[in-house]
Amino acid sequence: MLSNKNIFFFGILGILIAFVYLSGCMQTSCKTDSDCALWEKCDLNKSVCTPKEGMCNYDEDCASSMKMCSNHVCVLKKGFCYSDKDCENWQMCQNITNKCVPKLGYCEIDNQCRSNEYCNISTHLCQPKKGYCFNQFDCESYQMCDLEKNKCIPLKGKCDVDTDCPSYMECDEAKHSCILKKGFCENDFDCKDYQYCDSYLKRCLPAPGYCDLDSDCSEYQACNKKTHRCEQIKSKCGTDKECQYWQYCDVSIGKCLSKTGYCSSDLECAEWEECSSTKHVCVLKQGYCQSSANCKINQRCDLDPNSPTAYKCVPKPCNTDSDCYNSVCDPIKKVCK
Protein backbone atom coordinates (compact mmCIF):
# COMPACT_ATOMS: atom_id res chain seq x y z
CA MET A 1 0.00 0.00 0.00
CA LEU A 2 1.09 3.59 -0.69
CA SER A 3 2.06 5.63 2.35
CA ASN A 4 0.66 9.11 3.01
CA LYS A 5 4.01 10.58 1.93
CA ASN A 6 3.86 8.77 -1.40
CA ILE A 7 0.27 9.89 -2.00
CA PHE A 8 1.25 13.50 -1.26
CA PHE A 9 4.29 13.28 -3.59
CA PHE A 10 2.35 11.89 -6.54
CA GLY A 11 -0.38 14.50 -5.97
CA ILE A 12 2.05 17.40 -6.18
CA LEU A 13 3.70 15.81 -9.28
CA GLY A 14 0.33 15.59 -11.01
CA ILE A 15 -0.42 19.25 -10.30
CA LEU A 16 2.96 20.29 -11.77
CA ILE A 17 2.42 18.21 -14.94
CA ALA A 18 -1.04 19.66 -15.41
CA PHE A 19 0.32 23.19 -14.94
CA VAL A 20 3.05 22.67 -17.55
CA TYR A 21 0.53 21.18 -20.01
CA LEU A 22 -2.02 23.96 -19.49
CA SER A 23 0.60 26.69 -19.70
CA GLY A 24 1.46 25.46 -23.24
CA CYS A 25 -2.16 25.70 -24.27
CA MET A 26 -2.81 29.10 -22.75
CA GLN A 27 -1.69 32.29 -24.43
CA THR A 28 0.47 34.72 -22.48
CA SER A 29 -0.88 38.26 -22.04
CA CYS A 30 1.32 41.05 -23.33
CA LYS A 31 1.62 44.72 -24.15
CA THR A 32 4.71 44.56 -26.44
CA ASP A 33 6.66 41.93 -28.34
CA SER A 34 9.26 41.92 -25.58
CA ASP A 35 6.70 40.36 -23.27
CA CYS A 36 6.60 37.28 -25.57
CA ALA A 37 8.99 34.51 -26.50
CA LEU A 38 11.45 35.02 -29.33
CA TRP A 39 9.25 33.09 -31.73
CA GLU A 40 6.16 35.09 -30.77
CA LYS A 41 4.76 38.58 -31.28
CA CYS A 42 2.22 40.52 -29.25
CA ASP A 43 -1.28 40.73 -30.73
CA LEU A 44 -2.11 44.26 -29.47
CA ASN A 45 -5.81 43.86 -30.22
CA LYS A 46 -6.09 40.85 -27.94
CA SER A 47 -3.06 41.63 -25.78
CA VAL A 48 -1.84 38.03 -26.11
CA CYS A 49 1.33 36.43 -27.54
CA THR A 50 0.84 34.65 -30.85
CA PRO A 51 3.35 32.85 -33.14
CA LYS A 52 5.21 35.00 -35.63
CA GLU A 53 4.74 34.23 -39.34
CA GLY A 54 6.32 30.86 -40.14
CA MET A 55 6.55 30.13 -36.40
CA CYS A 56 4.29 27.89 -34.39
CA ASN A 57 3.25 26.33 -31.16
CA TYR A 58 1.23 23.47 -32.68
CA ASP A 59 0.91 21.84 -36.12
CA GLU A 60 -2.39 23.68 -36.50
CA ASP A 61 -0.48 26.99 -36.39
CA CYS A 62 1.13 26.15 -39.74
CA ALA A 63 -0.71 27.41 -42.80
CA SER A 64 -0.46 24.12 -44.74
CA SER A 65 -1.38 20.52 -44.11
CA MET A 66 1.98 19.64 -45.66
CA LYS A 67 3.75 21.25 -42.73
CA MET A 68 4.24 20.47 -39.07
CA CYS A 69 5.56 22.36 -36.06
CA SER A 70 9.13 21.53 -35.09
CA ASN A 71 10.93 23.60 -32.45
CA HIS A 72 8.30 26.34 -33.00
CA VAL A 73 9.15 26.48 -36.72
CA CYS A 74 6.80 25.32 -39.45
CA VAL A 75 8.64 22.82 -41.62
CA LEU A 76 7.55 20.53 -44.44
CA LYS A 77 6.50 17.10 -43.36
CA LYS A 78 8.78 14.27 -44.55
CA GLY A 79 8.07 13.42 -48.17
CA PHE A 80 6.36 16.73 -49.07
CA CYS A 81 7.88 19.47 -51.19
CA TYR A 82 7.52 22.67 -53.15
CA SER A 83 10.65 22.12 -55.31
CA ASP A 84 13.38 19.53 -55.90
CA LYS A 85 15.58 21.12 -53.22
CA ASP A 86 13.04 20.06 -50.58
CA CYS A 87 13.74 16.40 -51.51
CA GLU A 88 16.67 14.02 -51.18
CA ASN A 89 19.31 14.13 -53.93
CA TRP A 90 17.86 10.95 -55.46
CA GLN A 91 14.35 12.46 -55.53
CA MET A 92 12.44 15.15 -57.40
CA CYS A 93 9.34 17.11 -56.43
CA GLN A 94 6.15 16.03 -58.17
CA ASN A 95 4.22 19.28 -58.74
CA ILE A 96 0.75 17.71 -58.82
CA THR A 97 1.01 16.00 -55.43
CA ASN A 98 3.80 18.09 -53.92
CA LYS A 99 5.46 14.88 -52.88
CA CYS A 100 9.04 13.73 -53.29
CA VAL A 101 9.29 10.81 -55.72
CA PRO A 102 12.36 8.92 -57.06
CA LYS A 103 14.15 10.43 -60.02
CA LEU A 104 14.34 8.37 -63.20
CA GLY A 105 16.67 5.45 -62.55
CA TYR A 106 16.20 5.61 -58.77
CA CYS A 107 13.86 3.74 -56.44
CA GLU A 108 12.35 3.73 -52.97
CA ILE A 109 10.75 0.26 -52.84
CA ASP A 110 11.29 -3.04 -54.69
CA ASN A 111 8.06 -2.61 -56.67
CA GLN A 112 9.68 0.29 -58.51
CA CYS A 113 12.26 -2.14 -59.98
CA ARG A 114 11.96 -4.95 -62.51
CA SER A 115 10.98 -8.43 -61.34
CA ASN A 116 14.60 -9.64 -61.27
CA GLU A 117 15.77 -6.58 -59.30
CA TYR A 118 15.45 -5.14 -55.80
CA CYS A 119 15.82 -1.60 -54.46
CA ASN A 120 19.06 -0.96 -52.59
CA ILE A 121 17.94 1.33 -49.76
CA SER A 122 21.48 2.67 -49.34
CA THR A 123 21.93 3.86 -52.92
CA HIS A 124 18.25 3.91 -53.97
CA LEU A 125 19.27 2.16 -57.16
CA CYS A 126 17.73 -0.97 -58.62
CA GLN A 127 20.21 -3.82 -58.39
CA PRO A 128 19.96 -7.39 -59.69
CA LYS A 129 18.68 -9.99 -57.27
CA LYS A 130 21.03 -12.86 -56.38
CA GLY A 131 21.68 -14.92 -59.49
CA TYR A 132 20.84 -12.05 -61.89
CA CYS A 133 23.16 -9.47 -63.43
CA PHE A 134 23.69 -6.36 -65.51
CA ASN A 135 27.36 -7.09 -66.23
CA GLN A 136 30.06 -9.67 -65.47
CA PHE A 137 30.89 -8.07 -62.12
CA ASP A 138 27.41 -8.74 -60.67
CA CYS A 139 28.14 -12.50 -60.63
CA GLU A 140 30.27 -14.77 -58.46
CA SER A 141 33.87 -15.47 -59.47
CA TYR A 142 32.92 -18.89 -60.91
CA GLN A 143 30.10 -17.38 -63.01
CA MET A 144 29.61 -15.16 -66.06
CA CYS A 145 26.69 -12.93 -67.02
CA ASP A 146 24.37 -14.04 -69.80
CA LEU A 147 23.63 -10.53 -71.08
CA GLU A 148 20.61 -11.67 -73.08
CA LYS A 149 18.86 -13.15 -70.03
CA ASN A 150 20.60 -10.97 -67.44
CA LYS A 151 21.30 -14.11 -65.49
CA CYS A 152 24.48 -15.46 -63.89
CA ILE A 153 25.51 -18.82 -65.31
CA PRO A 154 28.50 -21.02 -64.36
CA LEU A 155 31.72 -20.76 -66.37
CA LYS A 156 32.74 -23.82 -68.39
CA GLY A 157 33.67 -26.59 -65.97
CA LYS A 158 31.96 -24.77 -63.07
CA CYS A 159 28.52 -25.46 -61.64
CA ASP A 160 25.75 -24.82 -59.13
CA VAL A 161 23.95 -28.14 -59.60
CA ASP A 162 24.67 -31.48 -61.35
CA THR A 163 22.74 -30.43 -64.48
CA ASP A 164 25.36 -27.71 -65.11
CA CYS A 165 27.89 -30.48 -65.79
CA PRO A 166 28.26 -33.05 -68.61
CA SER A 167 26.28 -36.25 -67.97
CA TYR A 168 29.40 -38.18 -66.91
CA MET A 169 30.22 -35.60 -64.22
CA GLU A 170 28.61 -34.24 -61.05
CA CYS A 171 28.82 -30.91 -59.21
CA ASP A 172 31.02 -30.44 -56.16
CA GLU A 173 28.75 -27.74 -54.70
CA ALA A 174 31.35 -26.65 -52.12
CA LYS A 175 33.89 -25.83 -54.84
CA HIS A 176 31.38 -25.18 -57.65
CA SER A 177 33.44 -27.47 -59.86
CA CYS A 178 32.36 -30.35 -62.12
CA ILE A 179 34.04 -33.59 -61.05
CA LEU A 180 33.99 -37.05 -62.63
CA LYS A 181 31.41 -39.54 -61.45
CA LYS A 182 32.95 -42.73 -60.08
CA GLY A 183 33.97 -45.09 -62.87
CA PHE A 184 33.98 -42.44 -65.63
CA CYS A 185 36.80 -40.59 -67.42
CA GLU A 186 37.35 -37.45 -69.43
CA ASN A 187 40.64 -38.39 -71.10
CA ASP A 188 43.36 -41.07 -70.99
CA PHE A 189 45.04 -39.46 -67.97
CA ASP A 190 42.02 -40.44 -65.85
CA CYS A 191 42.71 -44.13 -66.62
CA LYS A 192 45.34 -46.68 -65.60
CA ASP A 193 48.49 -47.12 -67.69
CA TYR A 194 47.10 -50.06 -69.67
CA GLN A 195 43.76 -48.37 -70.39
CA TYR A 196 42.42 -45.59 -72.61
CA CYS A 197 39.33 -43.38 -72.20
CA ASP A 198 36.60 -44.22 -74.71
CA SER A 199 35.40 -40.85 -76.06
CA TYR A 200 31.80 -42.07 -76.45
CA LEU A 201 31.32 -44.17 -73.33
CA LYS A 202 33.59 -41.97 -71.18
CA ARG A 203 34.82 -45.15 -69.51
CA CYS A 204 38.31 -46.59 -69.12
CA LEU A 205 38.77 -49.62 -71.40
CA PRO A 206 41.81 -51.88 -71.95
CA ALA A 207 44.04 -50.76 -74.81
CA PRO A 208 44.60 -53.26 -77.69
CA GLY A 209 46.64 -56.20 -76.41
CA TYR A 210 45.65 -55.44 -72.82
CA CYS A 211 42.75 -56.73 -70.78
CA ASP A 212 40.69 -56.79 -67.61
CA LEU A 213 38.81 -60.00 -68.49
CA ASP A 214 39.40 -63.00 -70.74
CA SER A 215 36.59 -61.68 -72.93
CA ASP A 216 38.83 -58.69 -73.77
CA CYS A 217 41.19 -61.10 -75.57
CA SER A 218 40.98 -63.24 -78.69
CA GLU A 219 39.63 -66.78 -78.46
CA TYR A 220 43.14 -68.21 -78.38
CA GLN A 221 44.23 -65.88 -75.55
CA ALA A 222 43.57 -65.37 -71.82
CA CYS A 223 43.98 -62.30 -69.60
CA ASN A 224 46.97 -62.26 -67.24
CA LYS A 225 45.47 -60.36 -64.29
CA LYS A 226 48.89 -59.28 -63.02
CA THR A 227 50.17 -57.71 -66.23
CA HIS A 228 46.75 -57.08 -67.84
CA ARG A 229 48.21 -58.54 -70.99
CA CYS A 230 46.41 -60.90 -73.36
CA GLU A 231 48.63 -63.97 -73.50
CA GLN A 232 48.52 -67.02 -75.75
CA ILE A 233 46.84 -70.08 -74.27
CA LYS A 234 49.09 -73.14 -74.40
CA SER A 235 48.86 -74.77 -77.86
CA LYS A 236 46.73 -71.90 -79.10
CA CYS A 237 47.70 -69.21 -81.57
CA GLY A 238 46.37 -66.28 -83.54
CA THR A 239 49.22 -65.49 -85.93
CA ASP A 240 52.32 -67.25 -87.32
CA LYS A 241 54.47 -65.11 -85.03
CA GLU A 242 53.08 -66.96 -82.04
CA CYS A 243 54.36 -70.30 -83.43
CA GLN A 244 57.86 -71.83 -83.75
CA TYR A 245 59.87 -71.16 -86.88
CA TRP A 246 58.99 -74.61 -88.32
CA GLN A 247 55.28 -74.02 -87.74
CA TYR A 248 52.44 -71.90 -89.04
CA CYS A 249 49.20 -70.90 -87.26
CA ASP A 250 45.98 -72.48 -88.44
CA VAL A 251 43.68 -69.65 -87.25
CA SER A 252 40.57 -71.73 -87.89
CA ILE A 253 41.45 -73.96 -84.95
CA GLY A 254 43.91 -71.65 -83.18
CA LYS A 255 46.75 -74.19 -83.28
CA CYS A 256 50.35 -74.20 -84.46
CA LEU A 257 50.92 -76.87 -87.16
CA SER A 258 54.14 -78.03 -88.84
CA LYS A 259 55.07 -76.42 -92.13
CA THR A 260 55.52 -78.66 -95.16
CA GLY A 261 58.84 -80.52 -94.82
CA TYR A 262 58.94 -79.97 -91.05
CA CYS A 263 57.66 -81.93 -88.10
CA SER A 264 56.81 -81.62 -84.43
CA SER A 265 56.60 -85.33 -83.59
CA ASP A 266 57.39 -88.79 -85.05
CA LEU A 267 53.71 -89.15 -85.97
CA GLU A 268 54.25 -86.63 -88.74
CA CYS A 269 57.00 -88.71 -90.30
CA ALA A 270 57.05 -91.91 -92.39
CA GLU A 271 57.34 -95.30 -90.75
CA TRP A 272 61.09 -95.46 -91.42
CA GLU A 273 61.60 -91.89 -90.08
CA GLU A 274 61.66 -90.01 -86.80
CA CYS A 275 61.35 -86.26 -86.07
CA SER A 276 64.61 -84.53 -85.23
CA SER A 277 64.18 -82.66 -81.97
CA THR A 278 66.74 -80.05 -83.02
CA LYS A 279 66.04 -79.57 -86.74
CA HIS A 280 62.34 -80.53 -86.67
CA VAL A 281 62.60 -82.44 -89.91
CA CYS A 282 61.95 -86.12 -90.51
CA VAL A 283 65.22 -88.14 -90.54
CA LEU A 284 65.88 -91.85 -91.08
CA LYS A 285 65.61 -94.04 -88.04
CA GLN A 286 68.70 -95.97 -87.09
CA GLY A 287 68.77 -99.17 -89.22
CA TYR A 288 66.09 -98.03 -91.68
CA CYS A 289 66.28 -96.83 -95.25
CA GLN A 290 64.29 -94.79 -97.67
CA SER A 291 66.04 -96.01 -100.81
CA SER A 292 68.86 -98.34 -101.78
CA ALA A 293 71.15 -95.32 -101.71
CA ASN A 294 70.88 -95.47 -97.94
CA CYS A 295 72.27 -99.01 -97.92
CA LYS A 296 75.73 -100.55 -98.44
CA ILE A 297 76.91 -101.33 -101.93
CA ASN A 298 75.82 -104.97 -101.86
CA GLN A 299 72.50 -104.15 -100.17
CA ARG A 300 69.16 -102.83 -101.28
CA CYS A 301 66.34 -101.10 -99.43
CA ASP A 302 63.30 -103.33 -98.92
CA LEU A 303 60.47 -100.98 -99.93
CA ASP A 304 57.73 -103.60 -99.61
CA PRO A 305 55.54 -102.31 -96.75
CA ASN A 306 54.19 -105.86 -96.21
CA SER A 307 57.65 -107.37 -95.91
CA PRO A 308 58.97 -108.29 -92.45
CA THR A 309 62.10 -106.34 -93.39
CA ALA A 310 60.26 -103.35 -94.81
CA TYR A 311 62.38 -100.22 -95.07
CA LYS A 312 65.49 -102.00 -93.96
CA CYS A 313 68.67 -102.76 -95.87
CA VAL A 314 68.78 -106.40 -97.05
CA PRO A 315 71.38 -108.30 -99.18
CA LYS A 316 71.28 -107.42 -102.84
CA PRO A 317 69.82 -110.23 -105.08
CA CYS A 318 72.19 -111.93 -107.55
CA ASN A 319 72.55 -114.76 -110.02
CA THR A 320 76.31 -114.82 -110.43
CA ASP A 321 79.28 -113.41 -108.60
CA SER A 322 79.49 -110.68 -111.16
CA ASP A 323 76.26 -109.22 -109.75
CA CYS A 324 78.07 -108.59 -106.50
CA TYR A 325 80.80 -106.04 -105.74
CA ASN A 326 83.86 -107.44 -104.07
CA SER A 327 81.79 -110.36 -102.82
CA VAL A 328 80.25 -113.57 -104.09
CA CYS A 329 76.73 -114.66 -104.83
CA ASP A 330 75.16 -117.21 -102.48
CA PRO A 331 73.98 -119.85 -105.01
CA ILE A 332 71.22 -121.09 -102.70
CA LYS A 333 69.79 -117.77 -101.41
CA LYS A 334 70.70 -115.87 -104.57
CA VAL A 335 71.94 -112.85 -102.59
CA CYS A 336 75.35 -111.26 -102.30
CA LYS A 337 77.22 -112.49 -99.25
Secondary structure by P-SEA (a helix, b strand, c coil): cccaaaaaaaaaaaaaaaaaaaaaabbbbbcccccccccbbbcccccbbbbcccccccccccccccbbbcccbbbbccccccccccccccbbbcccccbbbbccccccccccccccbbbcccccccccccccccccccccccccccccccccccccccccccccccccbbbcccccbbbbccccccccccccccbbbcccccbbbbccccccccccccccbbbcccccccccccccccccccccccbbbcccccbbbbccccccccccccccbbbcccccbbbbccccccccccccccbbbcccccccccccccccccccccccccccccccccccc
